[in-house]
Amino acid sequence: MFTIGEFSKICQISVKTLHYYDRIGLLKPARVDKFSGYRYYSQQQLKRMLLIQRLKRYNFTLDEIACFLDCTEPALRLKKLRQQKQKLNKEMQDTRLIIMELDAHLRSYEETEDIMDYQKNYKIELINTPPQAVLTCRQNMGVREFGQYFSSIYERIAQEKLTSNGTCGAIYHDREFDPDNSDIELFVGIAETNQADYLLPQRLCAKTLHKGAYSSLHDAYGALIEWIANSDYELCGAPYDIYIKDSLQMLPPEQWETEVYFPVQSK
């Protein structure tokens, strides 16, 4: 048996943390002296502690670690490890994109001494959009669920023997935006007008092009709002995005292109 101090030193973890793990039930001492209150840990618990530390390095939360340790089925444990690897790879990709954005921001700031100069990269156009026949799916959804709902639209296209024209996008109907639960309408353009759910109407829009990952789409929205505020127009409808280049074309996020449209009218 190891005293809590010995166990702390072997595992390179603080006594305070061991007390916390005891309190939440993640790793309770093998024995507690009923007179002194001293905690003692076993050789077997050393293995459990080492696994806990490794899972923490893999960025599992303590709740996830507790579930992992409670699971005794090797196939399920393997699945959890693979899912965590996918999560870490996604986080690494996101971090790489953020570093690329930061590099560009640094270069711009060094040259102009304007911390917001990058916003000037957005060219704003005022255009009349043509009517567009679409199939749609409108739900309260999170942005991570787009793939699921787009799949349902493309399944309809296949089942009804329709022809996609390559246009797809999302309309944001809520006044506020919640990335996990918003009133969003996904749409896919089709050639068969008479079989469409409806026509996206012809309308006057302020439009810009965003290049890069969706995580920085708010920059394009900000540029459009600033342009509208300084113009003779006002917002008169739900904004929407059209995805020109994206993951469906097997492109990395830095090469994605998204057209952003804000319907406007004269003040």
Secondary structure, 3 states (H helix, E strand, C coil): CEEHHHHHHHHCCCHHHHHHHHHHCCCCCCEECCCCCCEEECHHHHHHHHHHHHHHHCCCCHHHHHHHHHCCCHHHHHHHHHHHHHHHHHHHHHHHHHHHHHHHHHHHHHHHCCCCHHHHHCCCEEEEECCEEEEEEEEEECHHHHHHHHHHHHHHHHHCCCCEEEEEEEEECCCCCCCCCEEEEEEEEECCHHHCCEEECCEEEEEEEEECCHHHHHHHHHHHHHHHHCCCEEECCCCEEEEEECHHHCCCHHHCEEEEEEEEEEC
